[in-house]
Amino acid sequence: MEVPMNLDQATFHVEKTKSLKLKEVIFKIEPNIKEQKRLFRTSLYKLTIVAEVTNQVYEFAGYDLNDQLILQLEKDPSRFLVGAEPPFLCGTNWPASGISEDVEANNVPLDSLIITDGNNVIATIYNDEIPILSKWLKHLIN
């Protein structure tokens, strides 16, 4: 996930935002700021949010973090999905998909989020951790 913002905000978050440590996952901001030049407008800068699980780093490509994505996480975490290609950060309500088979095979609680490579559950974000994750993400865009 990437967070578009101005340079001052990006610099502030790189320096001041602490990692979010959950039971199985650490969410953090990569220290590199990406510049996106725009014609006739000021540049945008993007921070990348990554998840670290047992010293392995996962980036969920193809999604910008915004209010709509956070609202989706808060309203229906079971149908939440981030990632244009594996790995995915997603809810568990995906019947007739490989994700549902992974959830069942790994006894993942149905009210949780998972990080998956499409074949294996890499980590679980439990239901009581979802509001904490949501609050951390909101902090980045406000």
N, C-alpha and C positions, 0 to 999 in steps of 0.2 A: 504494500500500500504506500502511496506517496501522498504527501501533504503539501499542496501549493500555498505559498505565502511570500511576503516580501523579504528582502535580505535581512533586515533588522530582526524580524520575527524568527527567521530560520536560524540566525546566529544565536539568538537568545535560547531557543529550544535545544540546540546542539550543546550549549554550555550548561544549561540549568535543568533540563528535564531529566529526571532520574528514570532508570529502567523500572519496569513494572514486573515484580517477581511474583509469579503465581506458583501453585504446587508443582506443576510439571513444565512450565514455560516461562521464559523471560522475554518480555517485549521491550524493545529498545529502538532508539533512533540511530541510524548509521551516521557517523561523524562527517561524511561527505555531503556537501550541498550541491545539488544539480541546478544549473542555470538553464532556463527556458527562455530564449530570446523571442520577442514578439514585435512584429512590424508596427511602427508608429505608437507603441505603448512601452511602458517600462517592463523590464524583464520580470519573470516570475522565478521563484526559487523553490525547489522541491526537496523535502526531507523524505527519506525512505524509512518506513517502519519495518523491522524484521522481528522474527521470533527465533529464540535460541532454545534448543532442546538438547540436553546432554552434549554440549559443546558443538553442536551442528546448527548452522544458521539457515533459516528459511525466509525467503522473500516472496510475498504474494503479489505477483506482477499484474499490471493491467487495471488497477483500481486506484482512483484518487479518493482520499478520505474526505468526507463531507458530512453535513448534517443529515442528509437522506440515508446514507449508509449507517450512521450511528442510530438513527431512528428505527431502521429495519432491525438492527441488533437488539434494541430495547423492546420493540413490539413483538417480534416473533423470532427469537434466536434459533428455533428449530429449523427455520427455512433460510437462515443467513448463509451467504456464500460469498467468499472473496477469493479470487484467483482465476485468471483467464486460462491457466494451464497448471498442472501440478507444480508445487504443493497447493492445497486448498485449506482455507480456514472456513469451516462450515458447521452448520447445525446438523442434527441427526435425522431429520424428517425428509428423506429422499427415497421414497419407496421405489422399488424396481430399478435400483441403481447399484453400482459397486460399493458406494458409500454405505448403503443400508446393510449390505452383507458384512462389511468391515465392522460396523457398529455392533451388529449381532454377534459376530465371531469374537470380538474383544470385550463383550459385556459392558459397553459404554452406556452410562445412564442417558436416557432419551432426552433429558432436559439440559444437556451439555453441548459444548462446541468441541470440535476435534480439528486437529491438524492432520491431514492425510496426504499421501503421495498418490492417491488413487487406488492403491492396492493394500496399504497398511495404515493403521492408526499410529501416528507418530507421537501424538500427545493429546491429552484431554484437558479442556478448560471447563471446570465444573460449574454448575448452575449458580452457586454462591459467589463465584469469581466473575461472572458476566457483568454485574453492575460496576465492579471495580475496573474492569477493562473498559467499559463504556465511559466511565468518568475520566480515565486516563486519556482516552482518545479525544473526548470533548475538550480537555485541557489544551490539546495540540491545535485545535481549530479555532478556539476562542481567544 
